[in-house]
């Protein structure tokens, strides 16, 4: 199902439905970044604002971007405290929403919907300050291999969102090619049971200086 259409339909129930992937990724984001502070954060795929409030608590300013009109409407309705600018944009096109430089860019459950990751990493490199960081939180590739995808229930049945499989090496190799070093890579499991397939993969990447 088309990504924009799917998330427009999903928006009203997104926060209230049981969703382990959403909830564990939110915990992962906080564990990765809670001990840091950032001047300007670019949140790609803000959705209903599920992580925006936390990002505002560690950032002086957040630019929160999403493809879905209805998701953004839900986020704006939360009236989150702090300097936040909600913008509708398609990150596979020109990044004219990213004015100025940022010291953090986050992707939460976004990149599975993007077929080609290389242009995304290249665009992020140009709008990050030297030493700036990327946080990526994704449905783990192992989950994707087993058939898991972003999906939700409607009166007309289950709707599955268009997704693409990206291997762990895709994230590490393509980001390195674009000019980033891998700082952290973590895996998160349902009920913290490491005997099962991990549900969430997170990476923190740091922008290299021009001289390496």
N, C-alpha and C positions, 0 to 999 in steps of 0.2 A: 504494500500500500504506500502511495506517495507520502513522503515524510511530513510535509507541511499539512496536508489533509489529515493525516493520522493524528498528529499532535493537536490540531484544532479540535478534533473529535474527542481526544483523550483528556483535554484540559480540565473539564469540569470535575472529573473523577480522579485526576492524577494524584492529588494530595491525599485523598481519603481511601483509595483502594489499597489492599494489602500488596506490598511490593518490596520484597527483600533486596532486590538489586538497588532500587532507589535508596533504601534506608542504610544499607551497608556502605554504599558509596559515599553517602553524606558523612558517616563516621570516619571513613578513610580520609576524606578531604580534611576534616578537622584535625585528625591525628597527624597528617602530613604538614599542616601549616599553622597550627594554633600557637606555636611559640615564636612566630615571626610577625613583623609589621611591614606593610607596603604603602607607598605613596599612592600609586594608581594601579588598580586591578582591572583587567579586561576579562569579563566572564562570558565565555562562549557557550551558548546553550543554557541560558539561565532558566528556561522553562517557567514554572509557576513561582519562581523565586525561592525554591526550596533550599538553596545554598547561599542566596544573596545576602540574607541577614547575617550569616556567619562571616562572609567576606567583608561586609561593612564593618564588622567588629575588629578586623585586623587590617583595614585599609582606610586611608583618608578619603578615597574616592573610588567608586566602582562604576564602570560602564558595562551594562548587562545586555547582552545581545541574544536574540532568538529568532528563529525562522517563523514561528507560529504566532499569528495574531491573537488567538484565544489564550495561549499560554501567557503571553505578555500582559493581556488584560487581567488575568488572575494575579500575576506578579505585582502589577501596579495597584491593584485593589488592596494589597496587604499594607500599603502605606508604611513601608519600612523606614525606620529612622536612619538618617545619614545622607551623604551625598551620593546619589545613585541616578544614573541616566539610563532608562530602558530604551533600546533601539531594536527595530525589526530589520533583519538583514540576512542575506544568504552568504555564508562564508566561502562558497565555491565561486563567488563572483568578486568584484573589486571590494577591497576593504576600506572604503571611504568612511566607514563608521569609526575607524581607529585613528583618531587625530591625536597628534602628540605621541609621546613615548610612555610606556608602561613598565613597571618592574615585576608584574606578575600577570600571566595569562592562564586561565583555567579552562579545561574541557571536562565536563562531567557527563558521561554517557552520551557523547556527541559523535566521536570519530567512527563509531560503528556504522554511522549513516553516510560516511564520506568514502567514496570509492578510491580516490587517489590522495594519499596523505602528504606526498612530497610538496605540492604547492602550498599546503597549509603550514607546514613547518617553515618554509621559506618566507611566507608572509609574516609569521610570528617573529622570525629573526629580525625583520626590518622595523618592527614597532616595539621591540623590547630594548630597554636600557642595557648598557654593558653590565654583565653579571646578573641580568634579569632571569626569572625562572618561569618554567611551564609546569603546571600540574595537569596530569592526565588521569582520569578515573574511568575505566571501561569495564563492561561485561567481559569476564576473562575469556580469552580465546578457547580455552578448554571447554568452557560452557557452550560456546558457539559450535565447537566441533560436535558436541553431544546433541545439538539441535535447538538450543535455547536462543530466542530472539526477543526483541522488544515487542510485546503484544498486550492487548487489553480486550475486555469483554464489552459487547454492546448488545442491544436487543436483537440485532441481526446476526449475532454470533461473534466469534473471535476475530479480531483485526490484528494482522501482523505487519509491523512497520518494515519498510525496505532496509536491509542491513547488508553489510559486507564483512567478510572475515578478514581480520588483520592478525598476523602472527606476532608473538612477542618480538621476534627479530625485526619485523617491519618497523615497529616503533623505535627500537634502538638504532637500527642501521640508518633509517631515513632521517631521524633527528640528528644523528652524528654528521651525516652528509650535509645537512643544512646549517651546521655550526653549533651544535649543542653537545654538552657532556651529560651523561647519566649520573645523577647524584644518588637517587634512591629508586628501588623497585620493590614493591610489596604485593603480597597476595592475601586476600581476605576470604574466609570460609563461612558457610552457614553454621551458626552456633559455635564458631571457632573450632570446628571439627576438621582437623587437617588430614583425616583419613578419606575425606570426600574431595570431589573436584572443587577447586577454588571458584568463588563466584565473581570476585572483583580483582582486577589488576590495576595498580596505580604506579605511576612513574613521576619523578620530579627531575626535570632537566634544567641545566644552567647554560646560559648563552656564553659562548667563548668570547674572549677579547679578540680584536682584529689580528693580534699577533700570537694567537694560540692561547 
